Amino acid sequence: MPIRIYNTLTKTKEELVPLDPLKKTVKMYSCGVTVYDQCHIGHARSLYAFDVMRRYLKYRGFNVQFVRNITDIDDKIITKAQETHQDWKGVVAENIASYNQDLKSLGIDMADVEPKATENIADMAKDIEGLLSKGYAYEINGDIYFSVRKFPQYGKLSGQTIDKMYEAVRIEKDSRKKDPLDFALWKKSEEGEPSWPYWGGGRPGWHIECSCMSLKYLRCETLDIHAGGRDLIFPHHENEIAQSEALKDKPFARTWIHHGLLTINGQKMSKSAGNFIAVADCLKKYSADELKLFFLFSHYASGVDFTDKKMEEAAKALQRFDVLFWKAYELLKQKRSIQAQEADFVQQGQARFLEAMDDDFNTPQALACLFDLISQTHKFMEERPSDKEYHGTLYAAVDTIETISREVFGLFLKEKGVDLTSEEKHLLEERKKARLKKDFKRSDEIRELLRQKGIALEDAPQGQTWRRL
């Protein structure tokens, strides 16, 4: 079955056919972070959504070349440096280090290339010079603007006409632009601001960096996939299309993918509202896998509302995997050699999973297929057929679930420890005693303490057992 993706540009689901179909090479670009502050869980949603897509395309045999930029020069960075009395390079270095740590903590892979804007200024200047020479851009006292009305297809991504956009735009009284719709390709630097020696000294506008670096590092004139948040459709992605296609006379990207946005308890996240949640702070309370499952519960194109209740549901869902893995481990651990025996219910479960993911990366449906396969595997264990293929079938079922979860969803990536600390041993002993005394309240408290330490418990007829999450 072909993979079908909803294309924001055409407003329809389309079969993914790369420009290089023989090599099955997919050239994919995603807008990255602006490093003026820590990453928040909205960034995590974006990073993870496209990580899953990239993983799945690889799982289905595509050669994915993935580029994600880092905006390391921007008005927000300059403002942050001024407010905190730091050098702007210090702000950038601090937040890039934080971003890299967040990726590691979340278990999200780096892109193949993560170019920084400041490393590509000369290439951006060359592209801007090309737009000037073709008459799509103009300079006013060191600022350079793109003339939107000279690109007749402007608005094709967002579905807006130029006249409608003109009605909505705020007229800037002191603006030097010829038209309020025009956007900056190059900004003249004020005294004391970062500056590069083009057009009297300045820095690139935000939009030009994505156009320049995506095509440069993917070594093409048209991207297979351009990805980003829904909030970037207009004006950022609309501007990318205009400047790229005006310069290259080629389609900029064939498929545009946009994820929905994240709210906190129904409200937009912001520091002023007091509901800003940094990735690092979130992972102090919840595991990376719990956060990932929370994201998987919703289709990437839908908005998601982060609440403690939904995170508790994610934790319970994660336990369903842990319980199955523990039970299977107990049954298989003493078998020296097991040959996988595929059963119909395993093959059918895997086929349903692929069908769901092929349909525009439908993770809620795909996750439901995994949970159904978990339930069927439990049922298989309870029936415990006497045939000699029993252990091979169980191994195949659990291996399929774990492999799909790890390779496609990026779950269970952290190494699982085998040794207990003295504190953990003490808690396990204390819980045994609490259960013997029928002190179930204390028993549950200890279970939760151990869960927070990454240990799952199971009470079986043969006694209490544990496994690392």
C-alpha positions as CSV (number, residue, x, y, z in Angstrom):
1,M,0.0,0.0,0.0
2,P,1.4,3.4,-0.9
3,I,2.0,6.1,1.8
4,R,-0.5,8.9,1.4
5,I,0.2,12.3,3.0
6,Y,-2.1,15.4,3.4
7,N,-0.5,18.2,1.4
8,T,-1.3,21.6,2.7
9,L,-0.5,23.1,-0.7
10,T,-3.1,21.0,-2.6
11,K,-5.4,20.4,0.3
12,T,-5.6,16.7,-0.5
13,K,-4.0,13.5,0.4
14,E,-1.4,12.4,-2.1
15,E,0.8,9.4,-2.7
16,L,4.4,9.9,-1.7
17,V,6.4,9.6,-4.8
18,P,9.9,11.1,-4.4
19,L,11.6,13.0,-7.1
20,D,14.2,10.2,-7.1
21,P,11.8,7.2,-7.1
22,L,14.5,4.7,-8.2
23,K,16.6,5.3,-5.1
24,K,13.5,6.0,-3.0
25,T,15.3,9.1,-1.7
26,V,13.1,11.5,0.2
27,K,14.6,15.0,0.7
28,M,12.9,16.4,3.8
29,Y,13.3,19.8,5.5
30,S,11.8,21.0,8.8
31,C,12.0,24.5,10.3
32,G,14.0,24.2,13.5
33,V,14.3,26.3,16.7
34,T,15.3,29.9,17.3
35,V,17.8,29.7,20.1
36,Y,16.9,32.7,22.2
37,D,15.4,30.5,25.1
38,Q,15.0,26.9,26.2
39,C,12.9,24.5,24.2
40,H,9.4,24.1,25.5
41,I,7.0,21.1,25.1
42,G,5.5,22.7,22.0
43,H,8.9,22.4,20.4
44,A,9.1,18.8,21.6
45,R,5.8,18.0,19.9
46,S,7.2,19.4,16.6
47,L,10.5,17.7,16.9
48,Y,8.9,14.3,17.8
49,A,6.2,14.5,15.1
50,F,8.7,14.8,12.3
51,D,11.1,12.3,14.0
52,V,8.3,9.7,13.8
53,M,7.7,10.5,10.1
54,R,11.3,10.2,9.3
55,R,11.6,6.9,11.3
56,Y,8.5,5.5,9.5
57,L,9.7,6.4,6.1
58,K,13.0,4.7,6.9
59,Y,11.1,1.7,8.3
60,R,9.2,1.5,4.9
61,G,12.5,1.4,3.0
62,F,13.0,5.0,2.0
63,N,16.3,6.7,2.1
64,V,15.5,9.9,4.0
65,Q,17.8,12.9,3.9
66,F,16.7,15.2,6.6
67,V,17.8,18.8,7.3
68,R,16.6,20.9,10.2
69,N,17.9,24.5,10.6
70,I,18.9,26.4,13.7
71,T,18.1,30.1,13.7
72,D,21.0,31.6,15.6
73,I,20.6,35.3,14.6
74,D,17.2,37.0,15.0
75,D,15.6,40.0,16.7
76,K,14.5,37.8,19.6
77,I,18.1,36.7,20.2
78,I,19.4,40.3,20.2
79,T,16.6,41.4,22.5
80,K,17.3,38.6,24.9
81,A,21.0,39.5,25.0
82,Q,20.2,43.1,25.7
83,E,17.7,42.2,28.5
84,T,20.1,39.8,30.2
85,H,23.2,41.9,29.6
86,Q,24.9,39.1,27.7
87,D,26.8,38.8,24.5
88,W,24.4,37.5,21.8
89,K,26.8,34.7,21.0
90,G,26.6,33.6,24.7
91,V,22.8,33.4,24.5
92,V,23.1,31.3,21.3
93,A,25.7,28.9,22.8
94,E,23.8,28.4,26.0
95,N,20.5,27.6,24.2
96,I,22.0,25.4,21.5
97,A,23.6,23.3,24.3
98,S,20.2,23.1,26.0
99,Y,18.5,22.1,22.8
100,N,21.0,19.3,22.2
101,Q,20.5,18.0,25.7
102,D,16.7,18.1,25.2
103,L,17.0,16.0,22.0
104,K,19.2,13.5,23.9
105,S,16.8,13.4,26.9
106,L,13.8,12.9,24.6
107,G,15.5,10.2,22.5
108,I,15.0,12.2,19.3
109,D,17.6,11.9,16.6
110,M,19.6,14.8,15.3
111,A,18.9,15.7,11.7
112,D,21.4,14.6,9.1
113,V,22.5,18.3,9.0
114,E,21.5,21.0,11.4
115,P,22.9,24.2,9.8
116,K,23.1,27.4,11.6
117,A,22.1,30.7,9.9
118,T,25.3,32.5,10.8
119,E,27.3,29.9,9.0
120,N,25.5,30.5,5.7
121,I,25.3,34.3,5.5
122,A,27.3,34.5,2.3
123,D,25.0,32.0,0.5
124,M,21.9,34.0,1.7
125,A,23.5,37.2,0.4
126,K,24.0,35.6,-3.0
127,D,20.4,34.5,-3.1
128,I,19.3,38.0,-2.2
129,E,21.5,39.5,-4.9
130,G,19.8,37.1,-7.4
131,L,16.4,38.4,-6.3
132,L,17.5,42.0,-6.7
133,S,18.9,41.4,-10.2
134,K,15.6,39.7,-11.3
135,G,13.6,42.6,-10.0
136,Y,11.8,40.8,-7.2
137,A,13.5,42.8,-4.5
138,Y,14.5,46.3,-3.8
139,E,16.8,48.1,-1.4
140,I,16.0,51.1,0.8
141,N,18.8,52.6,2.9
142,G,20.4,49.2,3.6
143,D,17.2,47.2,4.1
144,I,16.1,44.9,1.3
145,Y,12.5,43.8,0.8
146,F,10.8,41.2,-1.4
147,S,8.1,42.7,-3.6
148,V,5.1,40.4,-2.9
149,R,2.9,41.7,-5.7
150,K,5.6,40.7,-8.3
151,F,5.0,37.1,-7.4
152,P,1.4,36.4,-8.7
153,Q,1.1,33.0,-6.9
154,Y,1.6,34.5,-3.5
155,G,-1.0,33.1,-1.1
156,K,-1.3,29.6,-2.7
157,L,-0.2,27.8,0.4
158,S,-2.4,29.6,2.9
159,G,-5.3,29.9,0.4
160,Q,-5.5,33.7,0.8
161,T,-5.6,36.3,-2.0
162,I,-3.2,39.2,-1.9
163,D,-6.2,41.6,-1.5
164,K,-7.5,39.7,1.5
165,M,-4.0,39.7,3.0
166,Y,-3.7,43.4,2.4
167,E,-6.9,44.1,4.3
168,A,-5.6,42.1,7.3
169,V,-2.1,43.5,7.4
170,R,-1.3,46.3,9.9
171,I,-0.1,49.4,8.1
172,E,3.2,50.5,9.6
173,K,3.3,54.4,9.4
174,D,7.1,54.6,9.5
175,S,7.9,51.6,7.4
176,R,10.2,52.2,4.5
177,K,8.5,49.3,2.5
178,K,6.9,50.2,-0.7
179,D,4.0,47.9,0.2
180,P,2.8,46.7,3.6
181,L,2.8,43.1,2.3
182,D,6.5,43.2,1.4
183,F,8.8,41.3,3.7
184,A,12.5,41.7,4.7
185,L,15.2,39.8,3.1
186,W,18.0,41.8,4.7
187,K,17.9,44.1,7.7
188,K,20.3,47.0,8.3
189,S,21.9,46.6,11.7
190,E,21.7,49.3,14.4
191,E,24.8,50.4,16.2
192,G,26.1,47.6,18.5
193,E,24.0,44.9,16.8
194,P,25.5,41.8,15.0
195,S,26.4,42.7,11.5
196,W,27.8,41.2,8.3
197,P,29.4,43.2,5.6
198,Y,26.8,43.3,2.9
199,W,24.8,46.3,1.8
200,G,26.5,48.5,4.4
201,G,26.3,46.0,7.2
202,G,23.3,44.0,8.4
203,R,21.8,40.6,8.9
204,P,19.5,38.3,7.0
205,G,15.7,38.2,7.5
206,W,14.2,35.1,9.0
207,H,12.5,33.7,5.8
208,I,15.5,33.7,3.5
209,E,17.6,31.4,5.7
210,C,15.2,28.4,5.4
211,S,15.0,28.8,1.6
212,C,18.7,29.0,1.2
213,M,19.8,26.3,3.6
214,S,17.2,23.7,2.8
215,L,18.1,23.6,-0.9
216,K,21.8,24.0,-0.2
217,Y,22.2,21.1,2.2
218,L,19.7,18.8,0.5
219,R,21.5,19.5,-2.8
220,C,18.3,20.0,-4.9
221,E,16.1,22.7,-6.4
222,T,12.8,21.1,-5.2
223,L,12.2,19.5,-1.8
224,D,10.1,16.3,-1.5
225,I,8.8,17.4,1.9
226,H,8.8,20.7,3.8
227,A,7.5,20.4,7.4
228,G,6.7,22.8,10.1
229,G,4.0,24.0,12.5
230,R,0.6,25.3,11.4
231,D,1.5,28.7,12.7
232,L,4.2,29.0,10.1
233,I,2.0,28.6,7.0
234,F,1.6,32.4,6.8
235,P,3.7,34.3,6.5
236,H,6.9,32.3,6.9
237,H,6.2,29.4,4.6
238,E,4.3,31.6,2.1
239,N,7.4,33.8,2.0
240,E,9.7,30.9,1.5
241,I,7.8,29.8,-1.5
242,A,7.7,33.3,-3.0
243,Q,11.4,34.0,-2.7
244,S,12.6,30.5,-3.6
245,E,10.4,30.1,-6.7
246,A,11.1,33.6,-7.9
247,L,14.8,32.9,-7.7
248,K,14.9,29.3,-9.0
249,D,11.9,29.2,-11.4
250,K,11.2,25.8,-9.9
251,P,8.6,24.5,-7.4
252,F,10.1,24.9,-3.9
253,A,8.5,21.9,-2.3
254,R,6.2,19.2,-3.5
255,T,4.5,18.3,-0.2
256,W,3.9,20.6,2.7
257,I,3.2,19.0,6.1
258,H,2.0,21.0,9.1
259,H,1.5,19.8,12.7
260,G,-1.2,21.2,15.0
261,L,-0.3,23.4,17.9
262,L,-0.1,22.7,21.7
263,T,-2.0,24.3,24.5
264,I,-1.7,23.9,28.3
265,N,-5.0,23.2,30.0
266,G,-6.8,24.8,27.1
267,Q,-4.7,28.0,27.0
268,K,-1.9,29.2,24.8
269,M,1.5,28.6,26.4
270,S,3.4,31.7,27.4
271,K,5.6,32.9,30.2
272,S,3.3,35.8,30.9
273,A,0.5,33.4,31.5
274,G,2.7,31.4,33.9
275,N,2.1,28.1,32.0
276,F,5.4,27.9,30.1
277,I,6.8,24.3,30.4
278,A,10.4,23.8,29.3
279,V,11.3,20.3,28.1
280,A,13.8,19.9,30.9
281,D,11.2,20.7,33.5
282,C,8.6,18.4,32.0
283,L,11.1,15.5,32.0
284,K,11.6,16.0,35.8
285,K,8.0,14.9,36.3
286,Y,7.3,12.6,33.3
287,S,9.4,10.1,31.4
288,A,10.3,10.7,27.7
289,D,8.2,7.7,26.7
290,E,5.2,9.0,28.6
291,L,5.5,12.3,26.8
292,K,5.9,10.6,23.4
293,L,2.8,8.4,24.0
294,F,0.8,11.6,24.9
295,F,1.8,13.0,21.5
296,L,1.0,9.8,19.7
297,F,-2.6,9.8,21.1
298,S,-3.4,12.7,18.7
299,H,-2.9,12.9,14.9
300,Y,0.0,15.2,14.1
301,A,-2.3,17.6,12.3
302,S,-4.5,18.1,15.3
303,G,-4.0,20.4,18.2
304,V,-3.0,18.8,21.5
305,D,-3.9,20.0,25.0
306,F,-1.4,19.1,27.7
307,T,-2.9,18.3,31.0
308,D,-1.8,16.2,34.0
309,K,-4.8,13.9,33.5
310,K,-3.7,13.1,29.9
311,M,-0.2,12.5,31.1
312,E,-1.5,10.0,33.7
313,E,-3.4,8.2,30.9
314,A,-0.1,8.1,28.9
315,A,1.7,6.6,31.9
316,K,-1.1,3.9,32.2
317,A,-0.7,3.2,28.5
318,L,3.0,2.7,28.9
319,Q,2.4,0.2,31.7
320,R,0.5,-2.0,29.2
321,F,3.7,-2.4,27.3
322,D,5.7,-3.1,30.5
323,V,3.3,-5.7,31.8
324,L,3.4,-7.6,28.5
325,F,7.2,-7.4,28.3
326,W,7.6,-8.6,31.9
327,K,5.3,-11.6,31.5
328,A,6.9,-12.7,28.2
329,Y,10.3,-12.3,29.8
330,E,9.4,-14.6,32.7
331,L,8.1,-17.2,30.2
332,L,11.1,-17.0,27.8
333,K,14.1,-16.2,30.0
334,Q,15.1,-19.8,30.6
335,K,14.8,-20.8,27.0
336,R,18.3,-21.0,25.5
337,S,17.3,-21.0,21.9
338,I,14.0,-19.8,20.5
339,Q,13.0,-19.6,16.8
340,A,10.4,-17.0,16.0
341,Q,7.1,-18.6,14.7
342,E,4.9,-16.1,13.0
343,A,1.2,-16.5,13.8
344,D,-1.8,-15.0,11.9
345,F,-2.7,-12.6,14.7
346,V,0.8,-11.2,14.7
347,Q,1.0,-10.7,10.9
348,Q,-2.5,-9.2,10.8
349,G,-1.7,-6.8,13.7
350,Q,1.5,-5.6,11.9
351,A,-0.5,-5.2,8.6
352,R,-3.1,-3.0,10.4
353,F,-0.3,-1.0,12.0
354,L,1.3,-0.3,8.6
355,E,-2.1,0.5,7.0
356,A,-2.8,3.1,9.7
357,M,0.7,4.7,9.3
358,D,0.4,4.7,5.5
359,D,-2.7,6.8,5.9
360,D,-1.1,10.2,6.6
361,F,0.9,8.9,9.6
362,N,-2.2,8.1,11.7
363,T,-0.5,7.5,15.0
364,P,-3.7,7.2,17.1
365,Q,-5.0,4.4,14.9
366,A,-1.5,2.8,14.7
367,L,-1.2,2.9,18.5
368,A,-4.6,1.3,18.8
369,C,-3.4,-1.5,16.5
370,L,-0.4,-2.1,18.8
371,F,-2.6,-2.2,21.9
372,D,-4.9,-4.7,20.2
373,L,-1.9,-6.8,19.4
374,I,-0.8,-6.6,23.1
375,S,-4.3,-7.8,24.1
376,Q,-4.2,-10.7,21.7
377,T,-0.7,-11.7,22.9
378,H,-2.0,-11.7,26.5
379,K,-4.9,-13.9,25.4
380,F,-2.5,-16.2,23.6
381,M,-0.4,-16.6,26.8
382,E,-3.5,-17.3,28.9
383,E,-4.7,-20.0,26.5
384,R,-1.2,-21.4,26.5
385,P,-1.5,-24.0,23.7
386,S,0.5,-27.1,24.2
387,D,2.1,-27.2,20.7
388,K,5.8,-26.8,20.5
389,E,5.6,-23.5,18.6
390,Y,4.2,-21.7,21.7
391,H,7.4,-20.0,22.8
392,G,8.4,-19.1,19.2
393,T,5.0,-17.5,18.6
394,L,5.2,-15.6,21.9
395,Y,8.7,-14.4,21.0
396,A,7.6,-13.2,17.5
397,A,4.6,-11.3,18.9
398,V,6.6,-9.5,21.6
399,D,9.5,-8.9,19.3
400,T,7.1,-7.3,16.7
401,I,5.6,-5.0,19.2
402,E,8.9,-3.9,20.7
403,T,10.6,-3.5,17.3
404,I,7.8,-1.4,15.8
405,S,7.6,0.7,19.0
406,R,11.3,1.3,19.1
407,E,12.0,1.8,15.3
408,V,8.9,3.8,14.4
409,F,7.9,5.5,17.6
410,G,11.3,5.8,19.2
411,L,10.0,4.2,22.5
412,F,12.2,2.1,24.8
413,L,15.4,3.6,23.5
414,K,17.2,4.1,26.8
415,E,19.3,1.2,28.1
416,K,17.6,-0.9,30.7
417,G,19.6,-1.4,33.9
418,V,19.8,-4.8,35.5
419,D,21.1,-4.0,39.0
420,L,19.3,-2.5,41.9
421,T,20.5,0.2,44.2
422,S,20.5,-0.4,47.9
423,E,17.5,2.0,48.2
424,E,15.6,0.2,45.5
425,K,16.3,-3.2,47.2
426,H,15.1,-1.8,50.5
427,L,11.8,-0.5,48.9
428,L,11.2,-3.9,47.3
429,E,11.6,-5.6,50.6
430,E,9.4,-3.1,52.4
431,R,6.7,-3.6,49.9
432,K,6.8,-7.4,50.3
433,K,6.3,-6.9,54.0
434,A,3.5,-4.4,53.5
435,R,1.6,-6.8,51.3
436,L,2.0,-9.6,53.8
437,K,0.5,-7.3,56.5
438,K,-2.2,-6.3,54.0
439,D,-1.1,-2.7,54.2
440,F,-2.1,-2.0,50.6
441,K,-2.0,1.7,51.0
442,R,1.8,1.6,51.8
443,S,2.2,-1.1,49.1
444,D,0.7,1.3,46.5
445,E,2.9,4.2,47.7
446,I,6.0,2.1,47.3
447,R,4.9,0.9,43.8
448,E,4.6,4.6,42.8
449,L,8.0,5.5,44.3
450,L,9.6,2.6,42.3
451,R,7.8,3.6,39.1
452,Q,9.3,7.1,39.5
453,K,12.7,5.4,39.7
454,G,12.0,3.5,36.5
455,I,11.0,0.1,38.0
456,A,7.8,-1.7,37.1
457,L,6.3,-4.2,39.5
458,E,4.1,-7.2,38.9
459,D,2.4,-9.3,41.5
460,A,2.1,-12.9,40.3
461,P,1.3,-16.2,42.0
462,Q,5.0,-16.9,42.5
463,G,5.5,-13.5,44.2
464,Q,6.6,-10.0,43.5
465,T,8.8,-9.4,40.5
466,W,10.3,-6.3,38.9
467,R,11.8,-5.0,35.7
468,R,13.4,-1.8,34.5
469,L,11.2,0.4,32.4
